[in-house]
Amino acid sequence: MGDYLVKALAFNGHIRAQAIISTDMVSEAQRRHNTWPTASAAMGRTITAATMMGVQLKGQDKLTVTVEGGGPIGVIIADATSDGVARGYVTNPQVHFDLNEKGKLDVARAVGNNGHLSVVKDLGMRENFTGRVPLVSGEIGDDFTYYFVHSEQIPSAVGVGVLVNPDNTIKASGGFLIQVLPGAPDDIINQVEERLTQVKPISKMIEEGLTPEDILTTLFSKDDVQFIDKMGVTFECTCSKERLSNALLGMGPDELRSMIDEDHGAEASCHFCRTTYHFSESELEDIYQRAKDTLES
């Protein structure tokens, strides 16, 4: 089976948990953006965390995560929906450094920690919900943990990891999200905290072949976990030529007229999937006329 996510409750409903395998998702993102290893890890961790957040939403709700730490990687943006579909990109995909002192990809150096993590949730209301916190490490997992605690007031632990092959392809990717629900006894919280200090890194568990179910039973125990849902997850872009034509429409008639007269056509690329759409001169004329009609109405 490909990438998937499981949801569970633990310790008689006092703990809410998720685990995800996202290797194929991050592989697709890496292929589309041609990211180098450190950039792949940063982008992959963000997409993985955003996916776990997205499936907590309902219906047609969706969210956008932005990580901007001031580092050489630039900005990471990831979108996710309630049905496990996500996409993402990084401003500067060709960023890589030597391994850090722990022998791991130096994501914190690439991302930086002089910035913020923001989450915008489109819940179908008049105004979106926006949460924003300063980055605490640039390692992504720590930063999402801080976000949940300080923006949503949910004590949480987020683990995300990506292993990259020597040829830049993705070897393993995944994560977990553990959240303490109101009323959880201190002894259960202490047990969870202690267990988190003992387990292997999430990417190592996935490399060894553990499934999402295995990951949660490793974090807790088979007797303490009740699985409540399982769903496939995938990297998928929602861009289309129609959407980009609407973006061109927003440029206004003057700029469109200039593109027609000088370039006799246009190309527009999606940031999320790098698909390029070609617009002929006649197509631009149609968009120009629509823009002109809108301005005059």
N, C-alpha and C positions, 0 to 999 in steps of 0.2 A: 504493500500500500504506500501511496505517496505521503506528502505532508498532511498532518492532521493535528488536531488539538483536542484535549479532553478537559472536562470540567468535573470538579469533585467537591465534596464536603468531607471534612475530617473532624475527629474528636467530637462526635455527636452533634455536628452542625455548628461548632464554634469557629471552625476555620473554613474559609473558602479558598479553593486552589485550582490552578490550571497548569497544564504542561503542554508544550508544543514542540513538534519537529518542523523546522522551517527550511530544511536544506535545499529543497527544490525551489522554493520561493526566492531565497537569497541567491541561489545559482542563476536564476533567470534575471534578477536585478544586476548581478555581476556581469553577466553576458551582455546585457543591453547597454550598460554604462561603461564596460571595460575597466572596472575598478581594479586598482592595485590592492595588495593584501590588507594594509592597515585601513584603507578607505572601505574595503569590502566588509571588514569586521565592524566598523563604526556604522555603516549604512545597514548592514544585516542585523545588528543588535537593535537598531531603532525600528526597523520594519517588524521584527519579531515582537518587540514590546508593544508596538502600536496595534498589531494584530490581536494580541491578548486583551488589550483595552477595548478594541473595536467590538469583539464578540460579547462584551458586557452590555452593549447597546441593544435597542429593540427596533423592530420594524425596518424602516428605511433610514434610520439614523446613521450618521457617519462622523468621523473625527479626523482632524489633521494635527499631526505632531511636528513641531519645529524645534530643532536643536541647533543653537548658535552659540559656540563657545569662544569665538575669536581665534581659533587655531587655523592652520594652513588648509584643512579640509573644507573650510567654508561652512555653509549651512546644509544641514540634513533635513529633508522634509519627507514625511510618510503619511499617506492616507490609509484609513481602514474602515471597514463597514461591519455591520452586525452579523453578516453571513460569512465572515472569514476571508473576504477579498481585500487585498492590500497592494499598495504600490509605493515606491519611494525613489529618491535620488539624492545625490550629494553634489554640491557646487563644483568641487575639484576632485574628480574621481581618481586621478593619477597621483595619489599621495601614499608614500610608504616610508617607514623608518625601521631601523634595526630593532630587534626584540628588546623589551624593557628588562629591568633587573630581575624580574620574575620569570623571564624566558617566554613572555607572551607578547602578542602584537601590541604596540604602544598606542592604543586607541586614545588615551587621555592626551597624549602629546599632539595627535592629529586634530582632535576635537577642540582642545583647550578647555579652560574652566572659567573664563572671564566672560560670562554671558548667561543665557537662560534656556530653559526648556519650557515650551508653551504647548498647551493642548486646547484646540478649539473644537467643541462638539456641536454639530448641527443636529438638533433634536426636533426639527420641524416646527420650531416656534418662531416668533417674530425676531427674537434676538438669540444669537448663539451663546452658549456657555463657554467662557474662556478662563483657563487656569494657567498661571505662569509662576515659575519658581527659578531662582538662580541655580546654575549648575554647581554641584558640590565636588565633582571629580572629573567629569568628562568621560568616565568609563561607561556611561549609558545606564547600566543596571542600577548603580547607586543613585543616579540622577532620577530615574523613574521611581525608585523607592522613596526618595525625598519628596517627589511630586505628590505621590499618593498620601503621604503623611501630612504634608503641609498645605496642599491645595484641596484635597478631598477628605482630609481628616480620617483616613483609613490606615491604621498601622499595617504595613505591608513589607514584603520582601520580594524583590525582583531579581531574577538571575537570567542573564542572556549571554550567549557565547557563539562564536563563529570560528571554525578552524579552516584554514586555507591551504590548499595543495601547492607544491612548488611551481606548478604551471599557472597559478593564480585562480584556478577553479575552486569551488567550495567543497570542502570535505565533509563538514558537519555544521549544522546550525540549529539552534533551538533555545528554549527558555522555560522558565516557570514563574508563576505569580502566586504568592501566598498572602492571604489577607485575613486579619483577625476581625471577627464580627463582634458587635456589641455584646457585652456580658460574658466574654470568654474568661475563664478563671486564670489567675496568674500562673498556676502550675502548668497549665497547657501552653501558655505563651512561653514559659521558660523551656519547656520540652522542645518546642519548635525552634526557638533560638539556638539551643544547644545542638540540635540536629543539623541545622544549617551550617554550623562551624565544622561539622565532621564529614560532610559529603564531598565528593569530587566536583570539580568544575563542570557545569552543565554541558559544555561542548565535549568534554572527555566522556561523559556518560553516553552521549549520543554516538560518539565515535566507537564506543564499545558495543553499540547495538541496542541500547536501552530504548524502549518505546516510551511514549508519554505516560502510559499506565505504570511502567516500571519506574519512571522517574519519581512519580508521586508516592509509590509504595516504598521507594528508597528514602524519600524525605520523611515519610511517616512510617506506617507499617500496613501490611495487607489488612489487618483487622481494624485499623483506624480510618480507612478510606472508603467512602461511598461514591462511586462514579455515577454522575447524573447526566452527562451528555458527551457526545463524540461527534466531531464535525471536520470535514476537509477544509483546508486553507490553501490559498493560491495567490500568486502574484498575477494581477490582471489590471490592465489600464482601461479607463473609461473614456479615453480620448476618441475623437472622430473628426472627420473632415467638416461635418456640420458645426461641431463645437468650435473648431478653429476658425471657421468662416464667421461665426458670431464674434470671436475675438477680433478678427480683422474689421468687422463692422464697427466695433467700438473705437477704432482708430479715427473715424470721421472721414468725410468726403475729401477734404483737402489732401490728406496724406495718402489716401487711396488713389486719388487722381495722379499724384506724383509717382506712385508705384507703377501705375498703368503706363504713363507717358515715358518714364525713364527705364523701367525694368521689363515692361511688357509681360508681367507675370510675377509670381511670388512663390516662395517656399516657407513653410512654417513647420517647426518641429515641436513635439511634445517633450517637456522636461522630464516627465516620469518614465516614458518608455522609449524615447528617442526615435519614434516613428516620424517620418517626414512626409508632409502632405504638399502636393504641388497644385497651384492655382494658376490656370491659364489666364490670358489677357481677357477673354470673354467672361470667365468666371468672376474676375475682379471687377469687370464692368457691371455685372449683376449686383455684386456686393456694394459697389459704389452707388448705384442707383437706389438701392435700399437705404443706404446711409443718407443719401440726399433727401429721399422721401421722408425719412424719420425726422430729419432736421427741419424740414419745411412744414411738417404736420403739427 
